[in-house]
Amino acid sequence: MENRNNVIEFILLGFIQNPEVQKVLFVTFLLIYIVTIMGNMLIMVTIIASQSLGSPMYFFVTFCFYRHFYSTAIAPKMIIDLLYEKKTISFHACKTQVFINHLFTGTEVILLVVMVYDRDVTIANLFIT
């Protein structure tokens, strides 16, 4: 039987070691995160509530709930670590963050391609008729 050293967690080292600066960054990034989440919710509510935004392109924009997932995949851990002295993340949590970020970023790209195609078909139909 051989001795194996498996990585179970990563130690996150930041550029800033000053606790006062970390508190300022905590407040700053927390506000940015809250504004991002509230902005995404506002977009969804506006499109759902408005009768004039009924085209398929806006239908796909209502799927911006996936933005909550990739906004929430990494930011909360980073924000919380600004307050803790021991900044670590488990290997599985790191893999999960990377997976969620790639999955929902890819989803966004696919939805943007669908919305561009919808606009392209609309514009082409305008010139044909």
C-alpha positions as CSV (number, residue, x, y, z in Angstrom):
1,M,0.0,0.0,0.0
2,E,1.5,3.4,-1.0
3,N,1.2,6.6,0.9
4,R,-1.1,9.1,-1.0
5,N,-1.4,12.8,-0.4
6,N,-4.7,14.0,-1.6
7,V,-5.7,17.7,-1.8
8,I,-8.8,18.2,0.3
9,E,-8.9,22.0,0.4
10,F,-7.3,25.1,-1.1
11,I,-6.0,28.0,0.9
12,L,-7.1,31.2,-0.7
13,L,-4.5,34.0,-0.5
14,G,-5.6,37.5,-1.4
15,F,-3.7,40.6,-2.3
16,I,-4.9,42.4,0.7
17,Q,-3.9,41.2,4.2
18,N,-5.0,44.3,6.0
19,P,-8.3,43.6,8.0
20,E,-9.5,47.2,7.6
21,V,-9.3,47.0,3.8
22,Q,-10.9,43.6,3.8
23,K,-13.9,45.1,5.7
24,V,-14.2,47.9,3.1
25,L,-14.0,45.3,0.3
26,F,-16.6,43.1,2.0
27,V,-19.1,46.0,2.1
28,T,-18.3,47.0,-1.5
29,F,-18.6,43.5,-3.0
30,L,-21.7,42.8,-0.9
31,L,-23.4,45.9,-2.3
32,I,-22.4,45.0,-5.9
33,Y,-23.7,41.4,-5.3
34,I,-27.1,42.7,-3.9
35,V,-27.4,45.2,-6.8
36,T,-26.7,42.4,-9.3
37,I,-29.4,40.1,-7.9
38,M,-31.9,42.9,-7.5
39,G,-31.2,44.1,-11.1
40,N,-31.8,40.6,-12.5
41,M,-35.1,40.3,-10.5
42,L,-36.2,43.7,-11.8
43,I,-35.5,42.6,-15.4
44,M,-37.6,39.5,-15.0
45,V,-40.5,41.3,-13.3
46,T,-40.5,44.0,-15.9
47,I,-40.6,41.6,-18.8
48,I,-43.2,39.4,-17.2
49,A,-45.4,42.3,-16.2
50,S,-45.2,44.3,-19.4
51,Q,-47.7,43.5,-22.2
52,S,-45.6,45.2,-24.9
53,L,-42.6,42.9,-24.3
54,G,-44.2,39.8,-25.6
55,S,-41.8,38.9,-28.5
56,P,-39.8,35.7,-28.3
57,M,-36.6,37.6,-27.7
58,Y,-38.0,39.0,-24.4
59,F,-39.4,35.6,-23.6
60,F,-35.8,34.3,-23.6
61,V,-34.6,37.2,-21.5
62,T,-37.0,36.1,-18.8
63,F,-34.8,33.1,-18.4
64,C,-32.2,35.4,-16.7
65,F,-32.9,33.5,-13.5
66,Y,-29.9,31.4,-14.5
67,R,-27.8,34.5,-13.9
68,H,-28.6,34.2,-10.2
69,F,-26.9,30.8,-10.3
70,Y,-23.6,31.9,-11.7
71,S,-23.7,35.1,-9.7
72,T,-24.3,33.0,-6.6
73,A,-21.8,30.3,-7.5
74,I,-18.7,32.3,-6.6
75,A,-19.5,35.7,-5.1
76,P,-20.9,34.7,-1.7
77,K,-17.9,32.5,-0.8
78,M,-15.5,35.3,-1.8
79,I,-17.6,37.9,0.2
80,I,-17.7,35.7,3.3
81,D,-14.0,34.9,3.1
82,L,-13.2,38.6,3.3
83,L,-14.4,38.4,7.0
84,Y,-12.8,35.2,8.0
85,E,-9.1,34.8,9.0
86,K,-8.9,31.2,7.6
87,K,-9.7,31.4,4.0
88,T,-10.1,27.9,2.6
89,I,-12.3,26.1,0.1
90,S,-12.7,22.4,-0.2
91,F,-11.7,20.7,-3.4
92,H,-15.3,19.5,-4.1
93,A,-16.7,23.0,-3.5
94,C,-14.1,24.5,-5.9
95,K,-15.0,21.9,-8.5
96,T,-18.7,22.7,-8.0
97,Q,-18.1,26.4,-8.4
98,V,-16.2,25.9,-11.6
99,F,-18.9,23.5,-13.0
100,I,-21.8,25.9,-12.1
101,N,-20.0,28.9,-13.6
102,H,-19.2,27.1,-16.9
103,L,-22.7,25.5,-17.1
104,F,-24.6,28.7,-16.7
105,T,-22.2,30.8,-18.7
106,G,-22.6,28.3,-21.6
107,T,-26.4,28.5,-21.1
108,E,-26.2,32.3,-21.4
109,V,-24.3,32.0,-24.7
110,I,-26.8,29.6,-26.1
111,L,-29.7,31.8,-25.2
112,L,-27.9,34.8,-26.7
113,V,-27.4,32.9,-29.9
114,V,-31.2,32.0,-30.0
115,M,-32.1,35.7,-29.4
116,V,-29.8,36.8,-32.2
117,Y,-31.3,34.3,-34.5
118,D,-34.8,35.5,-33.6
119,R,-33.8,39.1,-34.4
120,D,-32.1,38.0,-37.6
121,V,-35.3,36.2,-38.8
122,T,-37.4,39.2,-37.9
123,I,-35.2,41.6,-39.8
124,A,-35.0,39.3,-42.8
125,N,-38.8,39.0,-42.9
126,L,-39.0,42.8,-42.9
127,F,-37.0,43.1,-46.1
128,I,-38.8,40.2,-47.8
129,T,-42.3,41.7,-47.4
